[in-house]
Structures are given as C-alpha cells and as structure tokens.
Amino acid sequence: MRRGVFLLLLFLAGACAPVSQQSVKTSPVQEEQVKEELLGENVPVYPGFKLIPEKSFIYESGSVKVGRLVFKGRAPIKEIVSYYKETLPEKGWEPLTITVYGNSAELTFTTPEKVLQIQVLKGFSETEIVLSLGPKGELTNRE
C-alpha cells in the first residue's frame, strides 16, 4: 500500500508540472550520483551496504526529483532500524511510522519538504534496504 501511495505521489508530481516546461529524466544511478543528486548529507546509507544500480532509479521532472534506491548487504533488521532511528533525527528527519514485522521493516520519516520511506527486507543470505525519497506534498488543500 505504501508503495502505491509513493507511486501516486510520483505520478501527481510529474502531472503537476506544466507541459511546456516538463522534461522528464529517468536515469540509471551510480554510487557517487546517489550521494550528490538525491541523498546528500541528510540521508545516510547503512554502513557496508552497496547500491544495486539495476534495481534503482532517479526520476526528475522540472524541479521535482524522486528516487528509489536499492542497497544490499549483511546486517540484522533490528540493527538497521536502530541505526536509522538514531541517525535520521540528528539530520533533521522526524519519524512518522516505524513498523517491524517478521523478516521486514518499514520506516517513514519526514522533513518540511521531503518524505523518506525505508523498507528493510531480510533475504536468505543478504538484507535489502530500499530508500524511496521524494518531495512532501498534500493530497488535499485545506482552506
């Protein structure tokens, strides 16, 4: 369900850009590009985890930039969750939801401008972390 909401926000963000100015850029990602273009200094990658470029993307349309980045490595889910619960608030992120169940976890953090969703999935030999980052928006206007 959360993935569906993220994709809906992604669609709405692209649809809101004026057609005459809309230039869409979807690019395969490289490790250094992730830090520079999307994550910056405010979203750390869990230590020892490596980017999986073929499963990751950065989408850009006008001034809107979103990304879905997949990393793999070896670490227990509880340690990854604890890491993000400790480090993200220090970098200005406010926790919205944190759910750990079985071999997976979902964390959602926000700033006044952005939303970060983190999915942690324990596999047979490795753990996968999916970072989805995009602009924060409202689905309805309050007047």
SVG drawing of the C-alpha trace seen along z (x, -y; Angstrom):
<svg xmlns="http://www.w3.org/2000/svg" viewBox="-11 -29 42 47">
<polyline fill="none" stroke="black" stroke-width="0.4" points="0.0,0.0 2.8,-2.4 4.5,-1.7 1.2,-2.6 1.0,-5.9 4.6,-6.7 3.9,-5.9 0.7,-8.0 2.7,-11.0 5.3,-10.4 2.6,-10.5 0.9,-13.6 4.2,-15.4 5.0,-14.8 1.5,-15.6 1.5,-18.9 4.4,-20.3 3.4,-22.5 3.5,-20.5 5.6,-23.1 8.3,-23.1 8.1,-19.4 11.2,-17.5 11.4,-14.0 14.7,-12.5 15.0,-8.9 18.5,-7.7 20.2,-4.6 22.2,-5.5 25.8,-5.3 27.1,-5.3 28.5,-8.8 25.4,-10.2 23.2,-8.9 25.1,-10.9 25.4,-14.1 22.0,-14.2 19.5,-12.6 20.6,-11.7 23.1,-14.5 24.4,-14.6 21.0,-14.2 20.2,-10.6 23.0,-8.1 23.3,-4.7 23.7,-1.9 27.4,-1.1 28.7,1.7 25.7,1.8 26.2,1.4 24.0,-0.2 22.2,2.2 22.1,-0.1 19.8,2.2 17.1,2.0 17.5,-1.7 16.4,-4.9 16.2,-8.7 13.3,-10.4 13.4,-14.1 10.7,-16.3 11.1,-20.1 12.1,-20.9 10.8,-17.6 13.3,-14.9 12.4,-11.5 14.3,-8.3 14.1,-4.6 17.4,-3.3 18.1,0.4 21.1,1.5 22.2,4.9 24.4,6.1 24.5,8.1 23.1,6.9 20.2,7.8 17.0,5.9 16.9,4.6 20.3,3.1 19.3,1.3 16.1,0.0 18.0,-1.3 20.6,-2.9 18.0,-5.0 16.0,-5.7 19.2,-7.3 20.8,-9.0 18.0,-10.4 16.5,-12.7 20.1,-14.1 19.9,-15.1 16.5,-16.8 14.2,-13.9 11.1,-13.4 9.9,-9.8 6.3,-9.3 5.9,-5.5 8.2,-2.6 6.9,1.0 9.0,4.1 7.4,7.5 8.9,10.8 11.7,10.5 10.9,7.0 10.5,3.4 9.1,0.2 10.1,-3.3 8.8,-6.6 10.5,-9.9 9.6,-13.5 11.1,-17.0 9.0,-20.0 10.0,-19.5 10.6,-15.7 9.4,-12.2 11.7,-9.3 10.4,-5.7 12.8,-2.9 12.0,0.7 14.2,3.4 13.8,7.0 15.7,9.9 16.7,12.4 18.3,15.8 21.9,14.6 21.6,10.8 19.4,7.9 17.9,5.4 17.3,1.8 15.0,-0.3 15.2,-4.1 12.4,-6.0 12.8,-9.7 10.6,-12.5 9.0,-15.8 6.4,-16.2 3.0,-17.3 -0.6,-17.4 -3.3,-15.3 -5.9,-17.8 -5.9,-21.6 -7.2,-22.9 -8.9,-26.2"/>
</svg>
